Amino acid sequence: MHYTIFDTPIINVLMCWLGRLALRLTGWRVVGGVPGAAKYVLIAAPHTSNWDFPVGLMVCFALRLKVYWMGKASLFPPVLGSVMRWLGGIPVNREKAGNLVQATVDAYQRNERLVVVVPPEGTRSRVRQWKTGFYYIAQGAGVPIVLGYLDFRKKEAGLSRIFEPTGDIDADMAAIRSFYAGITCKNPDKFAAAALPQQD
């Protein structure tokens, strides 16, 4: 994986303090800490607003959690793209979803430590169904899924339970969605916690 802001010693410390200060000034609090697992898929839900990214990034800075995240290729133009990669971004070609899953599984197998953030909705717009790429990545790589969340009503952010995929995707997705049903997102009208999984 490429070099990121989290690999830059002095800046890493400064961003940790900046993240904590920004969260404190905006009334947010972080619940819990970083899981002990070296590798896992971190799902971030609900994802309904442009505010999810900066708040989530500040949480990662505050926790000193080195993460990689996926974004559509248009977010990585020349010059700005280098900054986005430095922040942990990985450009995604949405027309090649299957290849993306396998490429991510391969990345987990090559690295001793790796955390990739994946929003199950795949977009901040309202969706009828959650995508299941994150599930197949975790299952293929043999790593757990950590449930990350931003609750805009409570102004609370955290990395909650570690979920081990059982192979029964319908039951597992139902259990994961039930956790998020109690979370208040920025735009509740765009969040479909009861949606059935969508095969990628």
Backbone bond lengths (Angstrom), bond angles and torsions (degrees), N, CA, C in turn:
res aa  C-N    CA-C-N  psi(-1)  N-CA   C-N-CA  omega(-1)  CA-C   N-CA-C  phi
1 M - - - 1.466 - - 1.531 109.30 -
2 H 1.329 116.27 159.06 1.456 119.51 -174.27 1.530 112.21 -80.75
3 Y 1.327 113.99 165.82 1.469 123.14 -178.97 1.525 108.86 -71.78
4 T 1.327 116.95 133.47 1.457 120.76 -177.11 1.526 111.67 -127.25
5 I 1.322 115.43 175.46 1.459 122.06 177.63 1.522 111.25 -58.88
6 F 1.331 116.43 -28.34 1.465 120.54 -178.34 1.525 112.19 -73.05
7 D 1.344 116.44 -13.68 1.469 121.07 178.32 1.529 111.45 -94.68
8 T 1.341 117.78 -1.72 1.461 122.38 -177.21 1.521 109.13 -96.30
9 P 1.346 119.00 101.76 1.474 122.79 -169.57 1.516 116.71 -47.56
10 I 1.327 118.25 -60.59 1.471 120.38 -175.10 1.522 110.66 -66.43
11 I 1.324 116.54 -45.24 1.468 120.23 -179.36 1.521 110.47 -64.82
12 N 1.317 117.11 -35.08 1.463 121.40 178.79 1.522 110.46 -58.90
13 V 1.331 116.70 -45.06 1.467 121.28 179.45 1.528 110.75 -66.58
14 L 1.323 116.36 -43.98 1.468 120.75 -179.91 1.522 110.90 -62.25
15 M 1.338 117.20 -41.80 1.455 120.38 -179.27 1.520 111.47 -69.51
16 C 1.332 116.91 -28.87 1.461 120.48 176.03 1.525 109.52 -62.38
17 W 1.324 116.08 -48.19 1.462 120.36 179.14 1.523 111.49 -67.32
18 L 1.337 116.75 -38.51 1.460 120.47 178.03 1.522 110.45 -63.63
19 G 1.349 116.08 -42.32 1.458 120.31 179.16 1.512 111.64 -61.30
20 R 1.330 116.91 -44.68 1.459 120.90 179.61 1.525 111.44 -64.95
21 L 1.341 115.89 -40.03 1.457 119.89 179.96 1.527 110.85 -66.79
22 A 1.337 116.25 -44.78 1.465 120.55 -178.89 1.525 110.92 -62.17
23 L 1.313 116.97 -41.33 1.462 120.38 179.15 1.529 110.82 -66.13
24 R 1.325 116.18 -41.67 1.460 120.12 -179.53 1.529 110.79 -64.57
25 L 1.333 116.81 -43.40 1.458 120.85 -178.08 1.525 112.64 -68.03
26 T 1.320 116.58 -27.48 1.469 120.08 -179.76 1.524 112.32 -97.11
27 G 1.337 116.42 4.86 1.457 119.87 174.59 1.513 115.98 84.95
28 W 1.327 117.06 7.72 1.464 120.26 179.80 1.526 110.60 -86.66
29 R 1.332 115.69 149.68 1.460 120.18 173.07 1.523 109.32 -133.03
30 V 1.321 114.75 146.92 1.464 121.46 -179.93 1.521 108.97 -99.59
31 V 1.314 115.78 128.22 1.461 121.71 -179.52 1.524 109.31 -104.62
32 G 1.329 116.94 129.30 1.458 120.39 179.39 1.514 111.47 80.49
33 G 1.320 114.97 -172.10 1.459 120.13 -177.62 1.513 111.32 -132.45
34 V 1.320 115.73 -155.34 1.459 122.29 -178.13 1.526 109.82 -91.41
35 P 1.326 118.39 131.90 1.471 120.82 178.08 1.524 111.50 -58.02
36 G 1.312 115.99 152.06 1.455 120.29 -179.21 1.513 113.90 -77.44
37 A 1.335 117.92 -15.66 1.465 121.07 -178.65 1.525 110.59 -63.49
38 A 1.329 116.43 141.69 1.463 121.07 -179.69 1.520 111.75 -76.64
39 K 1.321 116.57 -29.89 1.463 121.12 -177.35 1.527 109.65 -136.38
40 Y 1.322 115.31 133.72 1.462 119.72 174.88 1.525 109.78 -165.68
41 V 1.318 115.26 160.98 1.461 121.66 173.18 1.521 106.47 -93.84
42 L 1.320 116.71 124.93 1.463 121.92 179.55 1.518 108.42 -102.34
43 I 1.328 117.33 111.00 1.453 117.99 177.35 1.520 108.84 -91.31
44 A 1.318 115.71 140.61 1.455 122.52 -177.26 1.518 108.82 -118.32
45 A 1.303 116.20 112.07 1.463 121.31 -178.91 1.527 108.16 -148.45
46 P 1.303 117.47 156.56 1.464 127.62 -8.75 1.541 110.91 -71.41
47 H 1.324 115.88 151.84 1.462 120.99 177.77 1.521 107.87 -119.28
48 T 1.334 116.75 95.50 1.468 120.87 -174.60 1.518 113.91 -130.04
49 S 1.342 117.63 1.96 1.459 119.29 -172.43 1.519 111.71 -149.75
50 N 1.340 114.97 155.45 1.468 120.08 174.25 1.524 111.35 -65.55
51 W 1.338 117.25 -18.91 1.460 120.85 179.46 1.522 112.42 -72.63
52 D 1.324 117.20 -19.21 1.463 120.10 -178.50 1.528 111.62 -59.19
53 F 1.333 116.15 -39.68 1.469 119.57 -176.31 1.521 112.79 -66.59
54 P 1.357 119.35 -54.98 1.472 117.88 -178.29 1.520 113.25 -63.46
55 V 1.338 117.72 -39.38 1.468 119.28 178.94 1.525 109.50 -65.39
56 G 1.327 116.44 -45.29 1.463 120.16 179.13 1.515 112.20 -61.32
57 L 1.334 116.63 -38.46 1.460 120.53 179.74 1.520 110.65 -66.61
58 M 1.333 117.23 -39.91 1.459 120.73 177.52 1.537 110.97 -63.53
59 V 1.333 116.06 -35.86 1.465 120.21 176.78 1.523 110.09 -64.23
60 C 1.331 116.77 -43.77 1.466 120.78 178.44 1.522 111.21 -63.01
61 F 1.348 116.57 -41.12 1.460 120.23 176.86 1.527 110.49 -61.90
62 A 1.332 116.04 -46.47 1.465 120.35 -177.60 1.522 111.83 -61.71
63 L 1.320 116.43 -35.89 1.467 121.26 -179.32 1.530 112.24 -88.42
64 R 1.342 116.03 -6.21 1.474 121.86 -175.12 1.528 109.40 54.72
65 L 1.316 113.92 43.34 1.458 121.55 -178.83 1.523 109.29 -96.09
66 K 1.316 116.63 113.20 1.458 120.92 179.72 1.522 109.01 -78.51
67 V 1.320 115.82 114.78 1.456 120.39 -177.76 1.523 111.00 -130.77
68 Y 1.318 114.11 156.09 1.447 122.19 169.46 1.516 107.01 -116.08
69 W 1.313 116.78 145.08 1.458 120.63 -179.56 1.519 109.33 -134.69
70 M 1.320 114.96 155.70 1.453 120.84 -177.48 1.525 111.04 -105.61
71 G 1.322 116.50 137.90 1.456 121.47 178.61 1.517 110.23 -141.94
72 K 1.331 115.86 154.67 1.463 119.29 -179.58 1.528 109.90 -61.18
73 A 1.321 115.55 148.72 1.464 121.48 -173.18 1.526 113.15 -56.46
74 S 1.339 117.46 -28.67 1.465 120.25 -178.30 1.530 112.87 -65.96
75 L 1.332 117.00 -15.46 1.459 120.86 178.08 1.530 112.30 -80.98
76 F 1.345 115.97 -3.08 1.467 120.68 -175.01 1.530 111.85 -121.64
77 P 1.337 117.66 56.62 1.466 119.94 177.00 1.528 109.83 -72.44
78 P 1.338 117.87 171.58 1.465 120.15 177.36 1.528 111.43 -53.94
79 V 1.296 116.52 145.24 1.464 125.86 -178.49 1.522 111.03 71.85
80 L 1.330 118.50 -66.46 1.457 120.92 179.49 1.522 110.74 -60.97
81 G 1.331 115.78 -33.57 1.455 120.15 179.42 1.517 112.02 -60.24
82 S 1.327 116.92 -36.65 1.461 120.60 178.91 1.526 110.76 -65.20
83 V 1.332 116.26 -38.39 1.461 121.00 177.81 1.523 109.87 -66.19
84 M 1.332 117.18 -43.17 1.465 121.55 -179.50 1.535 110.59 -62.90
85 R 1.314 116.73 -38.88 1.470 120.46 177.34 1.521 110.41 -67.02
86 W 1.328 116.41 -38.49 1.464 120.98 178.43 1.527 110.65 -63.45
87 L 1.330 115.91 -29.52 1.464 120.91 177.18 1.529 112.23 -83.37
88 G 1.333 116.45 5.74 1.463 120.56 176.97 1.509 114.52 101.35
89 G 1.330 117.28 4.80 1.456 120.62 -176.43 1.517 114.27 -74.08
90 I 1.332 114.88 145.36 1.457 122.61 175.98 1.530 106.52 -126.85
91 P 1.347 118.74 114.85 1.465 120.05 -179.85 1.523 111.56 -66.26
92 V 1.331 115.82 139.62 1.462 121.16 -175.64 1.526 110.47 -122.15
93 N 1.320 115.55 132.74 1.458 121.67 171.03 1.517 106.79 -93.98
94 R 1.329 117.39 104.62 1.457 121.53 -173.07 1.524 113.40 -66.94
95 E 1.319 116.53 -11.64 1.463 119.29 179.08 1.526 111.80 -81.57
96 K 1.343 116.76 -6.34 1.462 120.73 -177.88 1.525 110.37 -125.82
97 A 1.346 116.14 55.70 1.459 120.96 -174.93 1.521 112.56 -61.32
98 G 1.343 117.05 -42.97 1.463 120.39 -178.53 1.508 111.85 -61.99
99 N 1.332 116.21 -42.89 1.464 120.78 178.49 1.518 110.70 -63.91
100 L 1.322 116.74 -34.42 1.459 121.58 -179.33 1.522 110.88 -65.18
101 V 1.324 116.51 -42.74 1.466 120.67 178.71 1.523 110.09 -59.95
102 Q 1.323 117.32 -49.26 1.460 120.39 -177.70 1.519 111.37 -66.82
103 A 1.334 116.81 -37.92 1.468 120.26 179.07 1.524 110.40 -63.50
104 T 1.334 116.83 -38.05 1.461 120.39 179.54 1.521 110.76 -70.54
105 V 1.327 116.67 -39.60 1.468 120.83 175.98 1.527 109.47 -59.46
106 D 1.325 116.57 -44.08 1.473 120.96 179.05 1.525 110.82 -61.47
107 A 1.330 116.97 -38.51 1.470 121.00 179.60 1.527 110.29 -64.12
108 Y 1.332 117.34 -39.86 1.465 120.42 177.46 1.526 110.62 -63.24
109 Q 1.310 116.54 -38.14 1.464 120.05 -178.12 1.521 112.25 -72.19
110 R 1.339 116.98 -24.02 1.464 120.75 -179.48 1.520 112.77 -86.28
111 N 1.326 117.27 -20.05 1.458 120.68 -173.31 1.525 112.23 -113.60
112 E 1.338 116.08 140.25 1.455 120.79 178.71 1.521 111.88 -75.12
113 R 1.342 116.18 -29.35 1.462 121.64 177.70 1.524 108.30 -133.36
114 L 1.310 116.63 130.15 1.463 119.41 -179.98 1.525 110.50 -163.45
115 V 1.333 114.79 130.93 1.465 121.51 174.74 1.523 107.29 -128.62
116 V 1.316 116.98 121.02 1.459 122.37 177.68 1.521 108.34 -116.59
117 V 1.338 115.98 128.35 1.466 121.45 178.96 1.523 109.45 -89.78
118 V 1.322 116.52 129.54 1.460 121.29 179.94 1.528 109.67 -133.92
119 P 1.348 118.81 119.18 1.464 119.92 174.14 1.529 109.06 -79.15
120 P 1.337 119.13 123.35 1.466 120.49 -176.43 1.522 114.07 -64.25
121 E 1.352 117.13 -23.82 1.462 118.05 177.45 1.530 111.65 -73.52
122 G 1.339 116.42 -27.15 1.452 120.45 -179.25 1.514 114.03 79.52
123 T 1.329 118.16 -7.12 1.464 123.61 -179.22 1.515 108.44 -162.18
124 R 1.347 116.94 160.48 1.456 119.26 177.59 1.527 111.85 -86.29
125 S 1.347 116.93 -8.28 1.462 120.63 176.23 1.529 109.44 -77.10
126 R 1.348 116.49 161.28 1.459 119.63 179.21 1.522 110.08 -65.27
127 V 1.310 116.29 135.88 1.457 121.83 177.57 1.526 109.29 -124.70
128 R 1.319 116.03 151.37 1.463 120.46 178.22 1.527 111.02 -84.74
129 Q 1.328 115.75 -24.27 1.456 119.94 -176.81 1.528 110.66 -139.64
130 W 1.334 116.00 144.12 1.454 120.31 173.48 1.521 109.03 -79.03
131 K 1.311 115.69 144.57 1.465 120.32 173.28 1.535 108.39 -80.55
132 T 1.305 115.77 155.47 1.468 119.67 -174.29 1.528 113.09 -113.25
133 G 1.350 117.07 11.42 1.456 119.46 -179.26 1.516 112.63 -56.25
134 F 1.329 117.26 -40.74 1.467 120.82 -179.53 1.519 111.10 -60.04
135 Y 1.323 116.06 -36.06 1.468 120.84 -178.19 1.526 110.07 -68.24
136 Y 1.345 116.12 -45.44 1.461 119.45 -178.79 1.523 112.20 -71.09
137 I 1.333 116.66 -28.40 1.461 119.37 173.90 1.527 109.99 -64.11
138 A 1.330 115.92 -49.13 1.468 120.61 -179.64 1.518 111.06 -62.24
139 Q 1.324 116.50 -43.92 1.466 120.84 -178.69 1.525 111.01 -66.25
140 G 1.337 116.19 -43.28 1.468 120.14 -178.94 1.512 113.06 -68.17
141 A 1.336 116.21 -34.17 1.466 120.49 -178.91 1.523 112.21 -88.35
142 G 1.337 116.44 -10.73 1.468 119.51 -178.86 1.510 112.62 69.34
143 V 1.345 116.46 36.66 1.460 120.80 -179.60 1.530 109.18 -121.58
144 P 1.342 117.68 157.46 1.462 119.99 179.54 1.525 112.37 -78.72
145 I 1.319 114.95 170.58 1.458 122.92 175.54 1.525 107.51 -110.58
146 V 1.329 116.62 129.82 1.459 120.82 176.20 1.521 108.12 -106.79
147 L 1.333 116.54 132.22 1.462 121.34 -176.68 1.524 110.07 -90.45
148 G 1.330 116.36 106.14 1.457 121.47 177.42 1.513 109.72 -99.79
149 Y 1.319 117.07 148.39 1.461 119.07 -176.23 1.525 112.10 -150.99
150 L 1.330 114.86 157.53 1.458 123.89 171.31 1.525 106.72 -127.79
151 D 1.323 116.89 116.90 1.460 121.33 178.90 1.527 107.33 -104.44
152 F 1.330 116.38 105.71 1.461 120.45 -174.96 1.524 112.94 -74.88
153 R 1.313 118.97 -20.54 1.466 120.13 177.17 1.522 110.26 -74.52
154 K 1.324 115.66 -45.91 1.463 120.46 179.58 1.523 111.86 -84.90
155 K 1.358 116.89 -12.55 1.466 122.34 -171.55 1.533 108.78 53.06
156 E 1.294 113.30 52.90 1.465 121.87 -176.41 1.522 109.13 -127.34
157 A 1.320 115.78 133.52 1.460 121.40 179.00 1.518 108.70 -127.26
158 G 1.313 116.16 148.23 1.454 117.49 179.50 1.509 113.65 -171.21
159 L 1.320 114.68 167.36 1.457 123.59 171.50 1.512 105.02 -111.53
160 S 1.321 115.53 106.07 1.458 119.87 -172.42 1.525 111.31 -86.98
161 R 1.304 115.96 -140.56 1.462 121.70 -170.81 1.529 113.78 -60.86
162 I 1.329 114.58 152.77 1.458 121.65 172.32 1.517 107.40 -91.72
163 F 1.324 115.72 123.85 1.466 121.26 -175.56 1.523 109.72 -110.61
164 E 1.321 116.50 123.40 1.462 121.82 178.50 1.529 109.35 -95.77
165 P 1.331 118.77 116.78 1.462 120.32 178.79 1.527 111.13 -59.76
166 T 1.326 116.09 135.75 1.467 120.43 -179.01 1.522 112.59 -97.27
167 G 1.342 116.44 -15.03 1.460 120.31 -174.28 1.520 111.46 100.85
168 D 1.327 116.93 -18.78 1.464 121.50 175.01 1.529 106.99 -90.71
169 I 1.314 116.46 89.50 1.460 120.32 -171.50 1.520 113.23 -63.48
170 D 1.326 118.13 -36.31 1.465 119.93 -179.11 1.525 110.67 -64.42
171 A 1.326 116.56 -46.08 1.470 120.42 -179.88 1.520 110.56 -67.97
172 D 1.327 116.69 -41.04 1.465 120.09 -178.73 1.526 111.59 -66.39
173 M 1.326 117.19 -42.91 1.458 120.18 179.43 1.522 110.89 -65.28
174 A 1.325 116.39 -36.66 1.463 119.82 178.41 1.527 110.10 -64.28
175 A 1.326 116.89 -40.87 1.465 120.95 179.79 1.527 110.74 -66.89
176 I 1.321 117.05 -40.20 1.459 120.99 179.80 1.530 110.35 -66.68
177 R 1.331 116.30 -45.43 1.460 119.94 -179.21 1.523 111.89 -64.89
178 S 1.320 116.55 -32.57 1.468 119.19 -179.59 1.525 110.71 -64.16
179 F 1.326 116.66 -32.92 1.463 120.09 177.08 1.531 110.11 -64.96
180 Y 1.321 116.64 -45.25 1.457 120.46 -176.37 1.528 113.37 -75.65
181 A 1.316 117.70 -13.43 1.462 120.25 -179.89 1.521 111.33 -62.08
182 G 1.338 117.56 -23.89 1.459 120.84 -179.20 1.510 114.45 -95.35
183 I 1.341 117.45 6.95 1.457 122.21 -178.22 1.530 109.91 -99.73
184 T 1.337 116.97 135.94 1.463 121.37 178.89 1.527 109.94 -98.63
185 C 1.315 116.29 117.87 1.464 120.81 -178.76 1.525 110.67 -91.00
186 K 1.301 116.32 177.50 1.465 121.63 -178.77 1.527 110.86 -64.97
187 N 1.330 116.48 -43.05 1.468 122.16 -179.84 1.524 109.45 -123.32
188 P 1.327 118.28 84.90 1.469 122.38 -175.53 1.521 114.25 -54.89
189 D 1.334 117.84 -30.11 1.462 120.26 -177.99 1.533 112.24 -68.26
190 K 1.337 116.51 -14.26 1.461 120.16 -179.86 1.528 112.84 -99.01
191 F 1.332 117.22 -0.92 1.458 119.80 -174.57 1.516 110.47 -103.22
192 A 1.324 116.24 121.90 1.461 121.89 -179.40 1.518 109.38 -113.66
193 A 1.326 116.51 76.17 1.469 120.56 -176.57 1.514 112.19 -65.97
194 A 1.328 117.25 -22.52 1.466 119.81 -177.39 1.518 113.11 -92.11
195 A 1.339 116.60 4.31 1.453 119.68 -176.65 1.525 111.97 -64.86
196 L 1.322 115.88 146.70 1.454 120.95 176.21 1.526 108.85 -76.85
197 P 1.353 117.29 153.10 1.466 118.93 179.06 1.516 112.39 -65.38
198 Q 1.306 115.13 149.12 1.456 120.85 177.76 1.517 108.39 -111.27
199 Q 1.306 117.00 126.57 1.456 120.69 179.81 1.517 109.65 -70.67
200 D 1.341 117.33 127.20 1.465 120.75 -179.20 1.520 110.02 -84.59
